[in-house]
Amino acid sequence: MKDLEIRNQKIIDAIIEKAKRVCPESLAMIGICGSFATGDYYEKSDLDLLVLINDDNGWQLSCTFIQDDLQVGHDIYCTTWEKLEYDSLYNNPNIAKLMDSKIVYCADEKYMEKLEALRKKAKDNLSAPLSKYDYLKAEKTLKEAEHFYLMTMTAENMTELRVQAGYTLYYIENAVAMLNKKYFRYGVKRVYEELALMEKKPHNLCEMIESVLSGRSSEEIKSSLTTLVQETMGVFKKANADLPTDRKPITADSVKGTYEEMFSNWRNKTYAAVNENNPHLAYMSLISFSAMLSELSEEWEIAEYNVFENYDPQDLRKTTQAFDELIEKYLQEYKKVDLQPERYRDIDEFVDRYLG
């Protein structure tokens, strides 16, 4: 291990010397990260570094090479302040380079102060309770997993299926970490250990991931992945429901015109769907209706509406009756704020009132 320490120091010294030669103002600091920072290294471990640069000239310090005597590959990648600032906002759980790098060289004390400020910003974010904003960032990552899940389910061959399933797993792991406001400290080798300690996660998460990895047929992989995605979505749904609501009590101004809009946009379309025996028209009208109700419920305290509870493609008349019942139920929102729908006997009465 002493030999590894000597090797590592030679690499660090070489970076510092090259910076002096080709970009003396570019190198801000160097930190050791990865296995040599966590203590997980062994005789074949490469050296992971935070090589923080101030400007584009610093990219000259980047290098990848293979050390033949140990058969170890090394990649010296540079990191910018902009990248660390992005990481400090906790947009993904892979921020160990920012948080845990052991600084071994710093060109100026001001750079250390700047780094500590970014670390503090990230720590403050991580230590705060899960907010709606935090949840939405985690959910965005989950949606990436859902995208690759769909790609897995439509893959045309086993190779493509495994690739897309791998991306799905990657984003599920990241999404779970973000839901728990954690970051991965120890890398891929110990990811199960870190996931197991997280509170908000599917039961037997790591076992379900292993089930996907060990699947020997497309059917096995798809089945295991489907279970994992469904379970993860359930955890997210519960976490969202447990968040303090920031919905506001409805006011006359907030719902005024919404009933009339629902009546105008979709009521007659559902009746036309019956006359034309057109399930597509009925279905898409209900989708739009549901979207409007969801949008309203995100901001305002309105009742829950199960738009598709009575949808029946074999009996569209039942669907229209259900729609009428729903918008009649929605009138209760108007009554809460002493609001009445705008109704006119005929178009002449409308014109008279509209212009009056």
N, C-alpha and C positions, 0 to 999 in steps of 0.2 A: 504493500500500500504506500510505502514511502516513495517508491519509484513513481507511482501515480501522482503523488503530490509534487514531485520534481517535474514530471511531465507537464502537469497543469500549470505550474508557475512559469515554465518556459513558454507555453502558449500565451499566457497573460502578458509576460514581458515582451514577447514579440509583437503583440497588438499595440502595446504602449510605444514601443520603439518605432513601429511603422507609422503610427499616428504622428509622432514627432517629425518624421521624415516627409510624409506626403500630405498631411492635413492637421497641422498642429493645433488649430482652433476647434477641430471637429469633435474630438473625443471628450465626452463629459465624464463618464465613469464606466467602470467594469464591475459586474457583480457575478458571483457564482450562484447558479440555480440548478434545478434538477436534482439528480441523485447525489451529487457531491454536496449539495446544500441540505438535503434531508437525511443523509447518512445511509442511503440505500444503494450505494455504489458497490461494484465488485471489479474484478480484474479486467473485465471487458467493457466497463462503462466509459462512455465518451464524456467530454466536458461540456456542459451546457452553461452558456454565459449570457448575461445581460451586457451587451455592448451598446451603450447609450450614446447617440451622436446628436450633435447640435445642428448640422446642416448636411446638404447633399454630398459634399466632399467626403463625408465620413463613410459613405457606402464603399469606398475603396478598401475599407478594413474587412469587409465581408469575404469569407473564404470557405470552401468545402474541400476536404482532403481525406485520404485513407492512410492510416498509420500501419504499414505493412507488418512491422515486427510484432504488433499485438492484434493485427487484423481488426482494427477499430476505425470506424469512420467518425469524422468530426465535421460539424457545420458551425462556422462562426458567422452568425447572422447579426446584423445591426438592428437596433430598435430606436425609434424616434420618440421625442417628447410627445408628439401628437398621439402616437400609439398608446403611451402610458396614460395620457389624459383621457383617452377613450376608455381604457381599462378601468380607470378610477371611477367611472360612472357605472360600473358593473353591468355591462351589456352582454357579458357572457361569463361563465364560471372558470375560465381558463386564464386567471390573472395572477398565478403564483409568481411569475417573473417580476411583476410589480411589487407584490406583497412580501415575498420571502427571500429575494436575492440577497446574498451576503456580499456587501460592497467591499472590494479589495483594492480599488483604485478610484480616486475622485480628483479631477483636475482643479476643482475650486469648491470651497465650502458652500457657495451659493447653490451649486447643483444638488448637494445633499439636502439642503433646506427645501428645495423645490420638490425633490423626490419624497421627502417626509410629508410635505403638504398633500401630495397626491395620495400617498398611503393613508393619511388621516381621512381624506375625503371618502376613500373606498371603505375604510373601517367604519366610519359613521353611517354610511349607507347600509353596510352589512349588519350592523348591530341594531338598526331601527326595525320596528315591527313591520311585517309584510303589509304593504299598502296596495291600493288598487293599481297604482302605477307600476309597482314591482310585479304584481300579478300579471299585468298585461305584457310586460317584457318577457316573463316566463312563458306566458301563453303563446307569444310570437314564436318562441323557440319550439314549443310543442307543435305549432302549425307546420314548422319545417319538417318535424318528424312525420306528421300526417301526410305531407306531400310525398315524402320518400316511401311511406307505407303504401300509398296508392301506386307508386312506381313499382314497388315490389310485387304487388298483387297483379300487375299487368305485364310483368317481365316475360319475355319470350323464351328465355333459356335459363338454365341453372346459374350460369356465371353472372348474368345480369341480375338475377334474383338475389344472389348473395351480396352483390355490390350494393344494391338499393336497400336491402335489409340492414346492411352495415351502417349506412347513413342514417337509417331510421333509429337504430340503437344509439348512435352517437348523439343525435338530437334529443332522444328521450332522456339519456343520462344527463345531458346539459340542462334540459327543461326541469327535471326533478331537482337538480342542484340549485337552480335559480328560484324555484318555488320555495326552497328552504333557505334561500339567501346564504348559500355556502359557495366556496370555491374549491377546486381540486388542488390539493397541496402536493400530492405524491405521484401524480402521473397515472398512466394507464395501468401500470403493474399493480397498483393498490386501489384501483377505482372501486372495486366491490367493497373493500374495507370502508371506504369513505361513504359510499351510498348506503351501506348497512346502518350507519350512524344517523342518517337523516330521518326526521320525524314524519314528514309528509311524503309518502311514497307508497306504491302498491305493495301489498303483502307478498313476500317472496320475490321481490323485484329481481335480485341477482339470479335466482333460480330460473325465473322466466327468461332472462337474457340468455342464460346458458342453454335453455331449451331451444332458443332460436339458433344459437351457434352450433348446436349439436344435431340439428335437423338434417336428415339424410335424403329427404325428398322435398320437392317443392310444396307438397301438401302439408308435410310436417312443419316446415318453416313458416308457411303462410298461416297455419292454424296457431302456432305458438306466438307469432308476431301479432296476430289479431287479438289474442288474449291480452298480450302485454299492452298494446295500444289502448284497448278498451279499459283496462284496469287503470292505466295512467290518466286517461281522460276523466275517469270517475274520481280520482284523487283531486284533479284540478277543479272539477265541478264542486266538490265538497269545500275545497279551500276558498273558492270564490264565494260560495254561499256563506261561509263563516266570516268573511270580511265585513267590517262595519259599513253599513250602507251610506252612500253619499247622495242617495236619491232625495229629491225635494218634494214636499207636499204640492199637489197640483194646485194651480190657480186658474181663474177663468181665462186669462191670457194664454196660459200654457196649453190648454186643450181646445180653445175656441176654434171652430172650423174643422176639427179632426173627424168628428162624426160625419159631417156633411161630405168630407173628402172620401171617407170609407164608402159611404152610400154611393157617391158619384163614380168612384173608380171601379168598384168590384161587384156591387149588388146586381146590376143588370147583366154583367158578364156571367155571373153564376147562373142566372135564369136562362141566358142565351145558351149556355153549355148544356142545359137540360134539353132545350128545343132542338139543338143540333147534335145531341148525343156526343159531346166533345169533352172527354175527360181531361185532355190537355189544357183546354181553356179554364175549366174549373180548378184544376190543380194549380196552375200558375197564378190564377187570381188569388187563391188561398195563400200561396207563397208570398205574394206581394203584401197581402193583408197581414200576414204573420210578421213580415219584416217591419212594417210600420208600427205594429204593436210592440215589437222588441225594441225598436228605436225609442219609442216613448217611455217604455219601462226602464230603460237604462238611466234616464234622467229624472223621471217623475214617479211618484208612488201611486201606481195604478194596480188594479187587480190582475191576476194571472188569467190568460186566455189560451185554451188548448184548441187551436184553430183546426187541427187535423183529426180531432177526436172522432168526428162523425163523417169524415170523408169516405165515400164509398163509390168507386168507379163503376160499380154495377147498378147503383141507385143514386144518380146525380140529383134527383129531386130531394132526397134526404140531405144531400150536401147543401142545397140552397136553403132548406129549412134551418139547418144548423147555422148557416151564415147569418140569417135573419135573427136567430136567437142570440148570436154573439154580438151583433151590433146593437141589439136591444139591451143586452147586458152592459155594453159600453156606455149607453146613455146614463148609467148610474154615475159615471165619472162626471158627466155634466151636472147631474143633480147635486153632487158633492159641493159644487161651487156655484149653485143657483144659476146655472146656465141652461138656456133652451136652444134647440136647433133652429137655424134660420129656415123657415118654411113659408112658402107663398102659394096662394090659391092657384095662380097661373102666372105666365110670364109678364102679363101686363101689370099685375100687382108688384112683381119684382121690379120692373122698370120704374114704376111710380115711386116705390120706396128707395130704390137705388139712387134715383136722381133727386129725390126729395131731401 
